């Protein structure tokens, strides 16, 4: 009974916290042992005082690189009150590399993490089409979840995830840091100053392919142009490229008219980062 109560207390930490995926894992390190950060922080008596996190990852995303390194970092203030203890990937070679790199346990089946973790971090943009299946057992087990964007590849799948989370009262969130930098604040202020009727816009980003990163550009445009109002929202988005998974490419967005005005278009070019 005491263990069950303790786990519920850990899980409730997620529901009370702000979980932007950008700022949450700032400050990287090369720690290879999940207990290293525990030993180096005198305010934490043991790993039992921390929220145990599992990660679903691929071989090239944040979940395989920066997140575990930041969360389990040695000799730094532990802002997250978390420790990554388990991981899973579709490919065995990535699971083996994850275990070797971070000293975390890996499981053969993704839902084997249930009963071993208090929260789940999801960052496998190769598997976004399957998120509604991957997340289902964790949602039903009432395990809080943070999903790195993209959240889903379709509205029906996204609705399934959200409806299931609501049914089981499971906290689930997604976030991006791209709407918070100084440049975004400047763009929002410019839109506010010009007010009413926007005829169109053109922007570019260093993002790579549309599937894994193009959604950040769409969200960025939506946040800047809508600013909490009903109009200006993105109605449609299209992508033109010679290769779906590689830059360069052009995202064309159609927006609802602002303040009763006509609908307008904007384009965002996804550039090769280097």
C-alpha positions as CSV (number, residue, x, y, z in Angstrom):
1,X,0.0,0.0,0.0
2,X,2.8,2.4,0.9
3,X,4.6,1.8,-2.4
4,X,1.4,2.5,-4.4
5,X,0.9,5.7,-2.5
6,X,4.4,6.8,-3.2
7,X,4.1,6.1,-6.9
8,X,0.9,8.1,-7.1
9,X,2.7,11.0,-5.4
10,X,5.5,10.9,-7.9
11,X,3.1,10.8,-10.8
12,X,1.1,13.8,-9.5
13,X,4.3,15.9,-9.8
14,X,3.9,15.9,-13.6
15,X,0.3,17.2,-13.3
16,X,1.5,20.1,-11.2
17,X,4.5,21.0,-13.4
18,X,5.1,23.1,-16.5
19,X,6.5,20.6,-19.0
20,X,7.8,22.6,-22.1
21,X,10.2,20.2,-23.8
22,X,12.6,23.0,-24.6
23,X,13.5,24.5,-21.2
24,X,12.8,21.3,-19.3
25,X,16.0,19.6,-20.3
26,X,18.4,22.5,-20.7
27,X,22.0,22.0,-19.7
28,X,23.6,18.9,-21.2
29,X,26.2,16.6,-19.7
30,X,27.9,13.3,-20.6
31,X,26.9,11.4,-17.5
32,X,26.7,7.6,-18.3
33,X,25.1,6.4,-15.0
34,X,21.6,7.0,-13.8
35,X,22.8,7.2,-10.2
36,X,25.5,9.7,-10.8
37,X,23.3,12.7,-10.4
38,X,21.9,11.2,-7.2
39,X,25.3,10.7,-5.6
40,X,26.4,14.2,-6.5
41,X,23.3,16.0,-5.0
42,X,23.3,16.0,-1.2
43,X,19.6,17.1,-1.1
44,X,18.5,13.9,-2.8
45,X,18.9,11.0,-0.4
46,X,18.4,8.2,-3.0
47,X,16.9,7.5,-6.4
48,X,13.6,6.7,-4.6
49,X,13.2,10.4,-4.1
50,X,13.0,11.0,-7.8
51,X,10.4,10.5,-10.5
52,X,11.4,7.5,-12.5
53,X,11.1,8.3,-16.2
54,X,11.0,6.0,-19.2
55,X,11.8,7.0,-22.8
56,X,10.5,5.8,-26.2
57,X,13.2,6.9,-28.6
58,X,14.9,6.4,-32.0
59,X,18.5,6.6,-33.0
60,X,18.8,10.3,-33.8
61,X,16.3,12.2,-31.6
62,X,16.4,14.1,-28.3
63,X,15.4,10.9,-26.4
64,X,18.6,9.2,-27.5
65,X,20.9,12.2,-26.9
66,X,20.1,15.3,-25.0
67,X,17.2,14.3,-22.7
68,X,18.9,11.4,-20.8
69,X,22.1,13.4,-20.6
70,X,20.4,16.4,-19.1
71,X,18.1,14.6,-16.7
72,X,20.7,12.2,-15.4
73,X,23.6,14.8,-15.5
74,X,26.3,14.6,-12.8
75,X,27.3,17.6,-10.7
76,X,24.4,19.9,-11.6
77,X,21.2,21.1,-10.0
78,X,18.4,18.7,-10.6
79,X,15.5,20.9,-11.6
80,X,13.4,18.1,-13.0
81,X,13.2,15.9,-9.9
82,X,13.5,13.1,-12.4
83,X,15.8,10.2,-13.3
84,X,15.7,8.2,-16.5
85,X,15.7,4.6,-15.6
86,X,14.3,2.7,-18.6
87,X,14.1,3.0,-22.4
88,X,12.7,1.3,-25.5
89,X,13.2,1.6,-29.2
90,X,11.9,-0.4,-32.2
91,X,15.4,-1.3,-33.1
92,X,17.5,-3.5,-30.9
93,X,20.8,-1.8,-31.9
94,X,19.5,1.5,-30.5
95,X,18.3,-0.1,-27.3
96,X,21.8,-1.6,-26.8
97,X,23.4,1.7,-27.5
98,X,21.1,3.5,-25.1
99,X,21.9,1.1,-22.3
100,X,25.6,1.4,-23.0
101,X,25.6,5.2,-23.2
102,X,23.4,6.0,-20.2
103,X,23.5,3.0,-18.0
104,X,19.7,2.7,-18.1
105,X,17.7,-0.5,-18.3
106,X,16.0,-1.3,-21.7
107,X,13.0,-3.5,-22.3
108,X,12.2,-5.8,-25.2
109,X,8.5,-4.7,-25.4
110,X,7.5,-1.0,-24.9
111,X,4.8,-1.8,-22.4
112,X,7.2,-3.7,-20.2
113,X,8.1,-0.3,-18.7
114,X,4.7,-0.2,-17.0
115,X,5.1,-0.9,-13.3
116,X,8.7,0.3,-13.5
117,X,8.3,4.0,-14.3
118,X,6.3,7.0,-13.0
119,X,6.2,9.0,-16.3
120,X,6.9,8.5,-20.0
121,X,8.8,10.7,-22.4
122,X,8.1,10.0,-26.1
123,X,10.5,11.1,-28.9
124,X,10.4,8.7,-31.9
125,X,9.4,10.7,-34.9
126,X,9.9,7.6,-37.1
127,X,7.0,6.1,-35.2
128,X,4.6,9.0,-34.9
129,X,2.0,7.1,-37.0
130,X,1.9,4.5,-34.2
131,X,1.8,6.9,-31.3
132,X,-1.9,6.1,-30.7
133,X,-1.0,2.5,-30.2
134,X,2.3,3.0,-28.3
135,X,0.7,5.4,-25.8
136,X,-2.5,3.5,-25.2
137,X,-1.3,1.1,-22.5
138,X,0.5,3.9,-20.6
139,X,-2.6,6.1,-20.7
140,X,-4.7,3.2,-19.4
141,X,-2.2,2.7,-16.6
142,X,-2.5,6.4,-15.7
143,X,1.2,7.1,-16.4
144,X,1.7,10.9,-17.3
145,X,3.2,11.4,-20.7
146,X,5.2,14.1,-22.5
147,X,5.2,13.8,-26.3
148,X,7.8,15.7,-28.3
149,X,6.3,17.1,-31.5
150,X,4.9,16.0,-33.8
151,X,2.1,14.7,-31.6
152,X,0.3,12.7,-34.3
153,X,0.0,12.3,-38.1
154,X,-3.7,12.7,-38.3
155,X,-6.6,14.4,-36.4
156,X,-8.5,11.1,-35.8
157,X,-5.4,9.5,-34.2
158,X,-4.8,12.7,-32.1
159,X,-8.4,12.7,-31.0
160,X,-8.2,9.0,-30.0
161,X,-5.1,9.8,-27.8
162,X,-6.8,12.8,-26.1
163,X,-10.1,11.1,-25.6
164,X,-8.4,8.1,-24.0
165,X,-6.4,10.4,-21.7
166,X,-9.5,12.2,-20.7
167,X,-11.3,8.9,-20.0
168,X,-8.5,7.7,-17.7
169,X,-7.7,11.1,-16.3
170,X,-4.1,10.7,-17.4
171,X,-2.0,13.9,-17.8
172,X,-0.5,14.2,-21.3
173,X,1.2,17.2,-23.0
174,X,3.3,18.3,-25.9
175,X,5.4,21.4,-26.3
176,X,8.0,23.3,-28.2
177,X,10.4,26.1,-27.2
178,X,10.3,27.8,-30.6
179,X,7.4,30.1,-29.7
180,X,9.4,31.6,-26.8
181,X,12.7,33.1,-28.1
182,X,13.3,36.8,-28.6
183,X,12.7,36.6,-32.4
184,X,9.2,35.1,-31.8
185,X,8.4,37.9,-29.4
186,X,9.5,40.5,-31.9
187,X,7.3,38.9,-34.6
188,X,4.3,38.9,-32.3
189,X,4.8,42.5,-31.5
190,X,5.1,43.4,-35.2
191,X,1.8,41.6,-36.0
192,X,0.2,43.4,-33.1
193,X,1.3,46.7,-34.4
194,X,0.2,46.3,-38.0
195,X,-3.2,45.0,-36.7
196,X,-6.1,44.0,-39.0
197,X,-5.7,42.8,-42.5
198,X,-2.7,40.7,-43.2
199,X,-2.1,39.9,-46.9
200,X,0.6,37.3,-46.5
201,X,4.1,36.5,-45.2
202,X,7.2,34.6,-46.0
203,X,9.6,33.1,-43.5
204,X,12.3,30.4,-43.4
205,X,13.8,28.1,-40.8
206,X,16.8,25.8,-40.5
207,X,14.5,22.8,-39.9
208,X,15.1,19.7,-41.9
209,X,12.3,17.5,-43.1
210,X,8.6,18.3,-42.8
211,X,7.6,15.0,-41.1
212,X,9.7,15.4,-38.0
213,X,10.3,19.2,-37.9
214,X,7.9,21.0,-40.3
215,X,5.2,21.0,-37.7
216,X,7.3,23.3,-35.6
217,X,7.1,25.9,-38.3
218,X,3.3,25.6,-38.6
219,X,2.9,26.0,-34.9
220,X,5.3,29.0,-34.9
221,X,3.2,30.7,-37.5
222,X,-0.1,29.9,-35.8
223,X,1.1,31.2,-32.4
224,X,2.4,34.4,-33.8
225,X,-0.6,35.2,-36.0
226,X,-3.4,34.1,-33.7
227,X,-2.2,35.4,-30.3
228,X,-5.1,34.0,-28.4
229,X,-7.9,35.2,-30.8
230,X,-10.3,33.0,-32.8
231,X,-9.3,34.3,-36.3
232,X,-6.0,33.9,-38.1
233,X,-5.8,30.2,-37.4
234,X,-4.2,27.8,-39.9
235,X,-6.9,26.2,-42.1
236,X,-4.7,24.1,-44.5
237,X,-1.0,23.3,-45.0
238,X,0.7,21.8,-48.0
239,X,4.3,20.8,-48.5
240,X,6.3,20.9,-51.8
241,X,9.7,19.2,-51.9
242,X,11.7,16.9,-54.1
243,X,12.2,14.5,-51.1
244,X,9.7,14.2,-48.3
245,X,12.4,13.4,-45.7
246,X,15.1,15.9,-46.8
247,X,15.3,19.7,-47.3
248,X,14.8,21.9,-49.0
249,X,11.1,22.3,-49.1
250,X,8.3,24.9,-48.9
251,X,5.3,24.8,-46.5
252,X,2.4,26.8,-47.7
253,X,-0.2,27.8,-45.1
254,X,-3.7,29.1,-45.6
255,X,-5.0,31.2,-42.7
256,X,-8.4,32.3,-41.7
257,X,-8.9,36.1,-42.2
258,X,-8.1,38.2,-39.2
259,X,-10.7,40.6,-37.7
260,X,-13.3,39.6,-40.4
261,X,-10.8,40.1,-43.3
262,X,-10.0,37.9,-46.2
263,X,-8.1,34.6,-45.8
264,X,-4.4,34.9,-46.6
265,X,-1.4,32.7,-47.3
266,X,2.1,32.4,-45.9
267,X,5.1,30.3,-46.9
268,X,7.8,28.8,-44.7
269,X,11.0,27.4,-46.3
270,X,12.7,24.6,-44.6
271,X,16.4,25.1,-45.3
272,X,19.4,22.7,-45.0
273,X,20.8,23.5,-41.6
274,X,24.4,23.0,-42.7
